[in-house]
Amino acid sequence: MSVTVLDEKSALIIVDLQKGIAGIPTLQPLDDVVENTNLLSAAFRRRGLPVVLVVAAGGSPGRTQAPSRHMELPADFTELLPALATGPDDHRVVKYARGAFSKTDLEEYLSSRGVTQVVLTGVATSNGVESTARQAYEAGLNVTLATDAMTDANAEAETYSLTRVFPKIAELGTAEEIVGLLAA
């Protein structure tokens, strides 16, 4: 465990645990990711700390070398996974980019609540989670990543994020370790 403390004003950000992404094969079963995310969200809610539910509703329109994936999304694409526990005070963010801060109210929402640290979970480790973690770090927030509450479809990309990117912008810990810090 490298995370040893959580700021009093922390928030949980849950990235892309939605029906439209559920069909993608992942390295860790989504059920395990959701279970660990639910453990965290329950602890955050008990302490009266913000929980943010992020869903992807499309992608950035810019050109890339990768084939275009702009297509009509199914009607339930942005619905949260049924097993994901939600609360009436959770803040919802709809994003149209990889990171949850781009052209959304997320930074303003966190700032208005005095948040100084975010804990991230979700999919994909090397895409939505990493992009959101980078944006949070660049916004001046302390970042913690719950490593057993995230997954990816690509083992090489996830390993790179966990071993090369995240140590430079965040602290890492398991859901149980983070919950333990919340209880301390």
Secondary structure by P-SEA (a helix, b strand, c coil): ccccccccbbbbbbcccccccccccccccaaaaaaaaaaaaaaaaaabbbbbbbbbcccccccccccccccccccccccccccccccccbbbbbbcccccccccaaaaaaaaacccbbbbbccccccaaaaaaaaaaaabbbbbbcccccccccaaaaaaaaccccccccccccaaaaaaaaac
